[in-house]
């Protein structure tokens, strides 16, 4: 992802009409999720994530079709909604 700063900030979702006004709305973040089987875009083509390698300095995603790891910053993937509070 080129500009991840927008995804890394937690946002308040608008309250649903079914929730009571006294309840606080949940805090969520939208982050890229790399796991086995996820479809990602790399250099204009679609690939499947095989596994993820985490080191001190970088996050590498092994792509099954390439048979090689790629820096996660070079991949494009739809962000996943992650709930930051328990309900």
PyMOL commands that set and color helices and strands:
alter all, ss='L'
color gray80, all
select helices_A, chain A and resi 5-8+72-74
alter helices_A, ss='H'
color red, helices_A
select strands_A, chain A and resi 11-12+27-31+39-42+45-54+59-63+68-71+80-83
alter strands_A, ss='S'
color yellow, strands_A
deselect
rebuild
show_as cartoon
